[in-house]
């Protein structure tokens, strides 16, 4: 299970995370799924899926999970049920979320093999990345779960900003 976080909307987190799911399936040829948490409205609207669809079988071979919310259940219970379903059906999973840690995200963190935090090199994003790193490290088993920070220069105005010291990797700005 790879859990990816973004600290700024529309900074490439969904694209990066779906690419990870795609590459997992391409390399391993084992059941692989992608989930956008807490809601998958962008995925649903871009794929023009009908309401109530729970699994979208992507043309590249991996599944996109679109779980329906059971509002009568606590978020932690919903996350536990979802994790059981994932473990029963998939060998590889990529979950993408924002920088808000809630009950469900904590359940995902407890099961994660790798956590990736992604954001642009702006001062505000770097501050949010550092804060998120602290929160995550306090909730995982450091000996079992890796934490990686990726600076994504997703916009042209980010290409000349200084690379922060805490960055493990950098994605360069690409015009297309």
Kinemage of the C-alpha trace (Angstrom):
@kinemage 1
@onewidth
@group {chain A} dominant
@subgroup {mainchain}
@vectorlist {calphas} color= white
{ca unk a 1} P 0.000 0.000 0.000
{ca unk a 2} L 1.354 3.365 -1.065
{ca unk a 3} L -0.357 6.358 0.490
{ca unk a 4} L 0.247 9.671 -1.287
{ca unk a 5} L -0.538 13.104 0.145
{ca unk a 6} L -0.678 16.453 -1.607
{ca unk a 7} L -0.396 19.763 0.220
{ca unk a 8} L -1.718 21.906 -2.617
{ca unk a 9} L -4.688 21.262 -4.905
{ca unk a 10} L -4.029 20.767 -8.608
{ca unk a 11} L -0.304 20.220 -8.131
{ca unk a 12} L -0.092 16.852 -9.898
{ca unk a 13} L -0.888 14.506 -7.005
{ca unk a 14} L -3.690 12.631 -8.753
{ca unk a 15} L -1.683 12.299 -11.976
{ca unk a 16} L 1.374 11.045 -10.098
{ca unk a 17} L -0.647 8.589 -8.002
{ca unk a 18} L -2.568 7.094 -10.930
{ca unk a 19} L 0.754 6.736 -12.756
{ca unk a 20} L 2.052 4.739 -9.775
{ca unk a 21} L -0.977 2.428 -9.936
{ca unk a 22} L -0.493 2.042 -13.685
{ca unk a 23} L 3.207 1.182 -13.304
{ca unk a 24} L 2.509 -1.277 -10.471
{ca unk a 25} L 0.128 -3.166 -12.715
{ca unk a 26} L 2.404 -2.922 -15.746
{ca unk a 27} L 5.422 -4.312 -13.889
{ca unk a 28} L 3.831 -6.809 -11.518
{ca unk a 29} L 0.779 -7.937 -13.543
{ca unk a 30} L -1.065 -8.488 -10.259
{ca unk a 31} L -4.390 -6.982 -9.126
{ca unk a 32} L -3.807 -3.280 -8.511
{ca unk a 33} L -6.205 -0.541 -7.422
{ca unk a 34} L -6.288 3.213 -7.011
{ca unk a 35} L -8.437 5.198 -4.583
{ca unk a 36} L -8.825 8.950 -4.245
{ca unk a 37} L -9.846 9.780 -0.669
{ca unk a 38} L -12.067 11.325 0.710
{ca unk a 39} L -13.959 11.702 -2.537
{ca unk a 40} L -13.311 10.704 -6.075
{ca unk a 41} L -15.359 13.399 -7.793
{ca unk a 42} L -12.586 14.311 -10.249
{ca unk a 43} L -12.118 10.709 -11.322
{ca unk a 44} L -15.864 10.105 -11.596
{ca unk a 45} L -16.534 13.277 -13.581
{ca unk a 46} L -13.564 12.841 -15.939
{ca unk a 47} L -14.464 9.226 -16.729
{ca unk a 48} L -18.187 10.071 -17.043
{ca unk a 49} L -19.193 7.165 -14.836
{ca unk a 50} L -22.741 6.474 -13.799
{ca unk a 51} L -23.751 7.166 -10.236
{ca unk a 52} L -23.364 4.098 -8.044
{ca unk a 53} L -20.349 2.664 -9.895
{ca unk a 54} L -18.066 1.137 -7.259
{ca unk a 55} L -15.170 -0.144 -9.386
{ca unk a 56} L -13.964 1.295 -12.678
{ca unk a 57} L -11.734 -1.060 -14.664
{ca unk a 58} L -9.169 1.259 -16.240
{ca unk a 59} L -7.999 0.433 -19.760
{ca unk a 60} L -4.402 0.173 -18.470
{ca unk a 61} L -5.338 -2.817 -16.273
{ca unk a 62} L -5.706 -1.395 -12.772
{ca unk a 63} L -8.990 -0.679 -10.984
{ca unk a 64} L -10.181 2.659 -9.669
{ca unk a 65} L -12.219 2.168 -6.505
{ca unk a 66} L -15.227 4.414 -6.032
{ca unk a 67} L -16.635 3.346 -2.679
{ca unk a 68} L -20.072 4.603 -1.749
{ca unk a 69} L -20.220 6.403 1.589
{ca unk a 70} L -22.148 4.715 4.383
{ca unk a 71} L -22.898 7.869 6.338
{ca unk a 72} L -24.304 5.914 9.246
{ca unk a 73} L -20.897 4.339 9.940
{ca unk a 74} L -17.985 6.182 11.587
{ca unk a 75} L -15.138 7.107 9.214
{ca unk a 76} L -12.717 4.731 10.948
{ca unk a 77} L -15.154 1.819 10.486
{ca unk a 78} L -15.640 2.690 6.822
{ca unk a 79} L -11.853 2.785 6.349
{ca unk a 80} L -11.414 -0.588 8.092
{ca unk a 81} L -14.076 -2.195 5.886
{ca unk a 82} L -12.449 -0.646 2.819
{ca unk a 83} L -8.984 -1.899 3.855
{ca unk a 84} L -10.374 -5.435 4.327
{ca unk a 85} L -11.945 -5.275 0.870
{ca unk a 86} L -8.696 -4.027 -0.649
{ca unk a 87} L -6.603 -6.746 1.005
{ca unk a 88} L -9.041 -9.426 -0.168
{ca unk a 89} L -8.998 -8.339 -3.813
{ca unk a 90} L -5.750 -6.492 -4.556
{ca unk a 91} L -2.049 -7.084 -4.080
{ca unk a 92} L -1.108 -3.470 -4.787
{ca unk a 93} L -2.929 -0.329 -3.760
{ca unk a 94} L -2.317 3.391 -4.194
{ca unk a 95} L -4.449 5.764 -2.120
{ca unk a 96} L -4.207 9.499 -2.786
{ca unk a 97} L -5.402 12.123 -0.299
{ca unk a 98} L -4.909 15.699 0.874
{ca unk a 99} L -2.848 16.846 3.860
{ca unk a 100} L -5.744 16.436 6.304
{ca unk a 101} L -5.305 13.508 8.653
{ca unk a 102} L -8.622 12.115 9.860
{ca unk a 103} L -9.763 8.773 11.305
{ca unk a 104} L -9.784 7.071 7.922
{ca unk a 105} L -6.371 8.418 6.957
{ca unk a 106} L -4.968 7.084 10.231
{ca unk a 107} L -6.303 3.622 9.303
{ca unk a 108} L -4.603 3.913 5.902
{ca unk a 109} L -1.345 5.017 7.560
{ca unk a 110} L -1.417 1.958 9.820
{ca unk a 111} L -1.422 -0.249 6.716
{ca unk a 112} L 0.937 1.748 4.483
{ca unk a 113} L 4.255 0.387 3.281
{ca unk a 114} L 5.266 3.735 1.804
{ca unk a 115} L 4.010 7.281 2.332
{ca unk a 116} L 4.729 9.918 -0.296
{ca unk a 117} L 4.204 13.609 0.446
{ca unk a 118} L 4.053 15.855 -2.586
{ca unk a 119} L 3.932 19.605 -3.036
{ca unk a 120} L 5.435 22.534 -4.897
{ca unk a 121} L 8.533 24.401 -3.642
{ca unk a 122} L 6.618 27.434 -2.322
{ca unk a 123} L 7.289 28.563 1.256
{ca unk a 124} L 3.707 27.806 2.324
{ca unk a 125} L 3.771 24.317 0.784
{ca unk a 126} L 7.151 23.517 2.332
{ca unk a 127} L 5.787 24.567 5.737
{ca unk a 128} L 2.746 22.316 5.210
{ca unk a 129} L 4.958 19.418 4.059
{ca unk a 130} L 7.128 19.715 7.183
{ca unk a 131} L 4.046 19.783 9.408
{ca unk a 132} L 2.568 16.766 7.636
{ca unk a 133} L 5.859 14.863 7.950
{ca unk a 134} L 5.753 15.331 11.734
{ca unk a 135} L 2.128 14.194 11.959
{ca unk a 136} L 2.756 11.133 9.796
{ca unk a 137} L 5.959 10.067 11.557
{ca unk a 138} L 4.111 10.149 14.892
{ca unk a 139} L 1.469 7.738 13.548
{ca unk a 140} L 3.497 5.105 11.698
{ca unk a 141} L 5.996 2.401 12.573
{ca unk a 142} L 9.163 4.025 11.235
{ca unk a 143} L 10.884 0.633 10.867
{ca unk a 144} L 8.047 -0.666 8.628
{ca unk a 145} L 6.884 2.370 6.655
{ca unk a 146} L 8.993 4.586 4.436
{ca unk a 147} L 8.300 8.312 4.120
{ca unk a 148} L 9.385 10.165 0.975
{ca unk a 149} L 8.977 13.821 0.042
{ca unk a 150} L 8.651 14.868 -3.585
{ca unk a 151} L 8.823 18.473 -4.704
{ca unk a 152} L 6.762 18.853 -7.849
{ca unk a 153} L 7.440 21.875 -10.023
{ca unk a 154} L 3.989 21.493 -11.575
{ca unk a 155} L 3.716 25.110 -12.740
{ca unk a 156} L 6.094 27.292 -14.698
{ca unk a 157} L 6.390 29.805 -11.842
{ca unk a 158} L 7.830 27.017 -9.636
{ca unk a 159} L 10.714 26.076 -11.922
{ca unk a 160} L 13.248 28.549 -10.498
{ca unk a 161} L 12.304 28.334 -6.810
{ca unk a 162} L 14.928 26.924 -4.455
{ca unk a 163} L 14.751 23.201 -3.723
{ca unk a 164} L 14.043 22.679 0.006
{ca unk a 165} L 16.522 20.629 2.057
{ca unk a 166} L 13.893 18.090 3.128
{ca unk a 167} L 13.123 17.037 -0.462
{ca unk a 168} L 13.992 13.453 -1.354
{ca unk a 169} L 13.070 13.832 -5.027
{ca unk a 170} L 12.191 16.582 -7.451
{ca unk a 171} L 9.879 16.476 -10.464
{ca unk a 172} L 10.873 19.167 -12.975
{ca unk a 173} L 8.444 21.503 -14.692
{ca unk a 174} L 7.324 20.139 -18.057
{ca unk a 175} L 5.390 22.445 -20.368
{ca unk a 176} L 3.103 19.629 -21.534
